[in-house]
Amino acid sequence: MKTLENRVIAVTGGAGGIARGIAQAVLEAGGRVGLIDLDLAKADQAAVAQDAGDRVAAFAADVTEPAGLEVAFAALVKRMGRLDGLVNNAGIVRLGPADETSPAGLDLELAINVKGVLLASQIAARHFSGKGAIVNIASNAGKVGYRNMAGYNASKAAVISLTRSLSMEWVDKGINVNAVCPGGVATDMLKNVADFLGPRLGQDSGELLKTMVPQQLGRHIQPVEVGRVVAFLLSDAAEIIRGQSINVDGGDTPY
Ligand SMILES: NC(=O)c1ccc[n+]([C@@H]2O[C@H](COP(=O)([O-])OP(=O)(O)OC[C@H]3O[C@@H](n4cnc5c(N)ncnc54)[C@H](O)[C@@H]3O)[C@@H](O)[C@H]2O)c1
């Protein structure tokens, strides 16, 4: 079903693993995608990999820098003609014990994972062509929390809270705001977590990565599986779902 026919969706962190699955799912639903990333070369590659011609384009911006983000969104709207949705997907995880978390490291993690979500949402909201939809990529880490990523856990809890706040405040603008909470998705980010934890647990990182799967599912989640839920939340059919943070972690998180 072409539930996003001709709609233009901006995806931040657009060169990353989950973003590629989101782009694929939006394209399947008939939409068009603007990939915004710090790394323009990688975002260009991600756009080309979709093999969808001018239905996908890449733009450079750091989500923590409002001026650059404004330029990127203006360029996206000029090139693609309109803007209907935003996926706040850019994010980093910094690994280490809580008592070693540095102020600068925490600032960076909160700037990208939280401030970046608010800034991109504010700018996108001004550009939406009609009704708009925003989907934030939070994490089950924002609900359950994991060891060695205290800052990340806090940042994703903040994204869940921001999702509720924006949903309440922006209903009058015709904007629907939801989030998804993935876990165990096969991307570089998950591999980096295994590479960090492996030596500390005395385990081979590759073997550890194989075990980092949702318990009930027994396998890693693929980016496009997250993407298809995101594409649904961007569609009109999701109008009755508002301010929610929906787990897409194979059943690991029961609330
Ligand atoms: N992989 C998982 O299992 C998992 C689980 C839960 C949540 N998430 C969340 O999903 C999102 C995507 O993660 P992923 O696994 O695809 O990671 P990834 O590392 O593959 O992609 C992240 C992308 O964000 C970009 N980025 C980083 N800082 C940026 C900035 N300041 N401005 C613009 N772009 C920036 C990077 O260049 C990269 O392309 C993140 O928000 C992450 O926290 C991932």
The ligand as an ORCA input file, in Angstrom:
! r2SCAN-3c Opt
* xyz 0 1
  N      21.360     -0.289     16.541
  C      20.589     -0.488     17.576
  O      20.443     -1.621     18.070
  C      19.803      0.660     18.181
  C      18.973      0.365     19.277
  C      18.216      1.390     19.830
  C      18.276      2.680     19.311
  N      19.108      2.947     18.256
  C      19.100      4.334     17.773
  O      18.881      4.344     16.375
  C      19.481      5.510     15.798
  C      20.336      5.088     14.610
  O      21.325      4.199     15.086
  P      22.162      3.205     14.146
  O      22.256      1.923     14.884
  O      21.656      3.246     12.779
  O      23.589      3.924     14.257
  P      24.653      4.354     13.160
  O      25.878      4.678     13.922
  O      24.707      3.336     12.055
  O      24.007      5.697     12.532
  C      24.007      6.931     13.192
  C      24.159      8.028     12.138
  O      24.033      9.297     12.808
  C      24.985     10.179     12.226
  N      25.290     11.267     13.165
  C      26.001     11.190     14.321
  N      26.104     12.400     14.878
  C      25.435     13.257     14.070
  C      25.207     14.658     14.115
  N      25.684     15.421     15.112
  N      24.479     15.221     13.121
  C      24.014     14.474     12.086
  N      24.225     13.136     11.989
  C      24.923     12.546     12.972
  C      26.205      9.311     11.926
  O      27.071      9.912     10.956
  C      25.528      8.019     11.447
  O      25.373      8.038     10.031
  C      20.271      6.186     16.921
  O      19.515      7.266     17.447
  C      20.414      5.084     17.954
  O      20.571      5.587     19.251
  C      19.877      1.977     17.684
*
